[in-house]
Amino acid sequence: MFLRAVSLDPARFPRRDRYPFNLPLLREPLELTLSRPVAFFVGENGSGKSTVLEAIVRRCDIHIWQKPKRHIAHHNPDEATLWRYLNVAWVNGPVPGGLFSAET
């Protein structure tokens, strides 16, 4: 186990009218306590699973291996800033690592 908990306070968001800050999942304060070495993110397409996971990885300063997102019609600068509003609690301090997305 590396992470003990992840929390998010929507009151700190810079705005609430654009993705990802308008996701229903992120409307209320979020406290995710990790008590097992495996966690599953489950939800409908577009519910924010990958967005939240990527924000956690960024907050942990873990490298994300990914291809350029060529399929996106417009760039949303807010999408890459969600990590700034997360807090993480480590079990024994930060660890190095990397994330390979399904697309990669």
Buried (B, 14 or more C-beta within 10 A) or exposed (E): EBBEBBBBEBEEBEEEEEEBBBBEBBEEEBEBEBEEEEEEEEEEEEBBBBBBBBBBBBBBEBEEEEEEEEEEEEEEEBBBBBBEBBEBEEEEEEEEEEBEEEEE
